Amino acid sequence: MVGHCPITGSPETDGPQTFLPVIVMHGVIGLKVIINCAMSADGKIATKNRKQTAISNDSDKERVHVLRNSVDAVLVGIGTVLVDDPKLTVKTEYVQTPKNPIRIVLDSKGRTPPGAMVLNGAARTIIVTAKESVTELSNAEMIRCGRGRVDIGELLPILEEKGIRTLLVEGGSEVIWSFLRERLADEIYIFIGSVVIGGDSAPTPAGGEGAASIDEAVTLRLKKADVVGDGVLLRYEVGK
Ligand SMILES: NC(=O)c1ccc[n+]([C@@H]2O[C@H](COP(=O)([O-])OP(=O)(O)OC[C@H]3O[C@@H](n4cnc5c(N)ncnc54)[C@H](OP(=O)(O)O)[C@@H]3O)[C@@H](O)[C@H]2O)c1
């Protein structure tokens, strides 16, 4: 059971509370992109060794699995696959009859290890490489897109052609920055856990090159703020 209560002060927190995503598209293409990540109270998404660590509480985990179950595809970068080896499936602990979304990995050079959990056959998987890569992997469909690095602007229409209408970007830091920088995300949900991780090298929700000036910074509009157990969930619309 997801436990939450609204933070007062915003009209958006009034009315019925639900954690099911509201699918409202405002992007130029008919594919809704939601970014979701969990960060510590000091803004870190993993430890200084880039290792996954407990940030979410049980209520937030349930929210993420319900969200995952509601989208057509989930996407992560190869950095996350190499460090965390996530399954990216929906746990029956949280959703009784899971409908696993398609798993997508951005992996320009085809470095996904053949034994990675995303290749375990538990759900359809797409590995996206740059055009130069000749890697083939069992249990995965390959998409070649972009020169040198996967071009996400080119990728989204290809995913749309495959019938994907809702895409959940689950990290990591570099991939989230790419979606934000290219204004290809519609919403970003950030869960703030009650823990401090510290460390200059620990990744934050948006890494990559980052903005050189405020003009390059990505603007957000706060839509909702909820207390979820001992943490806070912020939901923003991304400025285009
Ligand atoms: N707390 C959370 O919610 C959460 C969730 C997920 C991950 N994490 C953490 O995030 C960290 C991993 O993040 P990361 O930044 O190292 O790796 P990442 O964002 O998962 O993957 C980055 C890699 O993806 C590939 N890529 C391909 N096309 C790209 C594009 N257009 N834009 C950006 N990347 C592209 C690049 O490698 P190639 O050039 O080889 O393709 C790039 O180095 C880990 O510490 C993990 O634990 C935290």
The ligand as an SDF file (V2000), in Angstrom:
LIG
                    3D

 48 52  0  0  0  0  0  0  0  0999 V2000
   18.8460    6.2560   -7.7890 N   0  0  0  0  0  0  0  0  0  0  0  0
   18.3400    6.0100   -8.9730 C   0  0  0  0  0  0  0  0  0  0  0  0
   17.1500    6.2600   -9.2270 O   0  0  0  0  0  0  0  0  0  0  0  0
   19.2310    5.4160  -10.0360 C   0  0  0  0  0  0  0  0  0  0  0  0
   18.6510    4.8170  -11.1530 C   0  0  0  0  0  0  0  0  0  0  0  0
   19.4860    4.3030  -12.1450 C   0  0  0  0  0  0  0  0  0  0  0  0
   20.8620    4.4140  -12.0170 C   0  0  0  0  0  0  0  0  0  0  0  0
   21.3810    4.9840  -10.9120 N   0  0  0  0  0  0  0  0  0  0  0  0
   22.8450    5.1330  -10.7790 C   0  0  0  0  0  0  0  0  0  0  0  0
   23.3390    5.8790  -11.8910 O   0  0  0  0  0  0  0  0  0  0  0  0
   24.7030    5.5160  -12.1170 C   0  0  0  0  0  0  0  0  0  0  0  0
   24.8740    5.2120  -13.5810 C   0  0  0  0  0  0  0  0  0  0  0  0
   24.7440    6.4240  -14.2890 O   0  0  0  0  0  0  0  0  0  0  0  0
   25.8000    6.7820  -15.4030 P   0  0  0  0  0  0  0  0  0  0  0  0
   25.6290    8.2050  -15.7120 O   0  0  0  0  0  0  0  0  0  0  0  0
   27.1480    6.3000  -14.9980 O   0  0  0  0  0  0  0  0  0  0  0  0
   25.3680    5.8370  -16.6100 O   0  0  0  0  0  0  0  0  0  0  0  0
   24.0180    5.7630  -17.4680 P   0  0  0  0  0  0  0  0  0  0  0  0
   23.3820    7.0980  -17.5760 O   0  0  0  0  0  0  0  0  0  0  0  0
   23.2140    4.6250  -17.0070 O   0  0  0  0  0  0  0  0  0  0  0  0
   24.6290    5.3410  -18.8790 O   0  0  0  0  0  0  0  0  0  0  0  0
   25.4560    6.2650  -19.5470 C   0  0  0  0  0  0  0  0  0  0  0  0
   25.9680    5.6340  -20.8010 C   0  0  0  0  0  0  0  0  0  0  0  0
   24.8970    5.4000  -21.7100 O   0  0  0  0  0  0  0  0  0  0  0  0
   25.4120    5.4360  -23.0130 C   0  0  0  0  0  0  0  0  0  0  0  0
   24.6300    6.2720  -23.8910 N   0  0  0  0  0  0  0  0  0  0  0  0
   24.3020    5.9580  -25.1710 C   0  0  0  0  0  0  0  0  0  0  0  0
   23.6550    6.9370  -25.7460 N   0  0  0  0  0  0  0  0  0  0  0  0
   23.5600    7.9340  -24.8500 C   0  0  0  0  0  0  0  0  0  0  0  0
   22.9970    9.2180  -24.9180 C   0  0  0  0  0  0  0  0  0  0  0  0
   22.4060    9.6880  -26.0220 N   0  0  0  0  0  0  0  0  0  0  0  0
   23.0700    9.9860  -23.8140 N   0  0  0  0  0  0  0  0  0  0  0  0
   23.6600    9.5430  -22.6850 C   0  0  0  0  0  0  0  0  0  0  0  0
   24.2120    8.3280  -22.5640 N   0  0  0  0  0  0  0  0  0  0  0  0
   24.1680    7.5160  -23.6500 C   0  0  0  0  0  0  0  0  0  0  0  0
   26.8430    6.0000  -22.9350 C   0  0  0  0  0  0  0  0  0  0  0  0
   27.7640    4.9190  -23.0510 O   0  0  0  0  0  0  0  0  0  0  0  0
   28.1980    4.4640  -24.5470 P   0  0  0  0  0  0  0  0  0  0  0  0
   28.8150    5.6830  -25.1830 O   0  0  0  0  0  0  0  0  0  0  0  0
   29.1140    3.3420  -24.3410 O   0  0  0  0  0  0  0  0  0  0  0  0
   26.9290    4.0980  -25.2170 O   0  0  0  0  0  0  0  0  0  0  0  0
   26.9010    6.5680  -21.5450 C   0  0  0  0  0  0  0  0  0  0  0  0
   28.1960    6.5740  -20.9990 O   0  0  0  0  0  0  0  0  0  0  0  0
   24.9830    4.3360  -11.2250 C   0  0  0  0  0  0  0  0  0  0  0  0
   25.6850    4.7850  -10.0970 O   0  0  0  0  0  0  0  0  0  0  0  0
   23.5990    3.8410  -10.8310 C   0  0  0  0  0  0  0  0  0  0  0  0
   23.5960    3.1890   -9.5800 O   0  0  0  0  0  0  0  0  0  0  0  0
   20.5990    5.4790   -9.9150 C   0  0  0  0  0  0  0  0  0  0  0  0
  1  2  1  0
  2  3  2  0
  2  4  1  0
  4  5  1  0
  4 48  2  0
  5  6  2  0
  6  7  1  0
  7  8  2  0
  8  9  1  0
  8 48  1  0
  9 10  1  0
  9 46  1  0
 10 11  1  0
 11 12  1  0
 11 44  1  0
 12 13  1  0
 13 14  1  0
 14 15  2  0
 14 16  1  0
 14 17  1  0
 17 18  1  0
 18 19  2  0
 18 20  1  0
 18 21  1  0
 21 22  1  0
 22 23  1  0
 23 24  1  0
 23 42  1  0
 24 25  1  0
 25 26  1  0
 25 36  1  0
 26 27  1  0
 26 35  1  0
 27 28  2  0
 28 29  1  0
 29 30  1  0
 29 35  2  0
 30 31  1  0
 30 32  2  0
 32 33  1  0
 33 34  2  0
 34 35  1  0
 36 37  1  0
 36 42  1  0
 37 38  1  0
 38 39  2  0
 38 40  1  0
 38 41  1  0
 42 43  1  0
 44 45  1  0
 44 46  1  0
 46 47  1  0
M  CHG  2   8   1  16  -1
M  END
$$$$
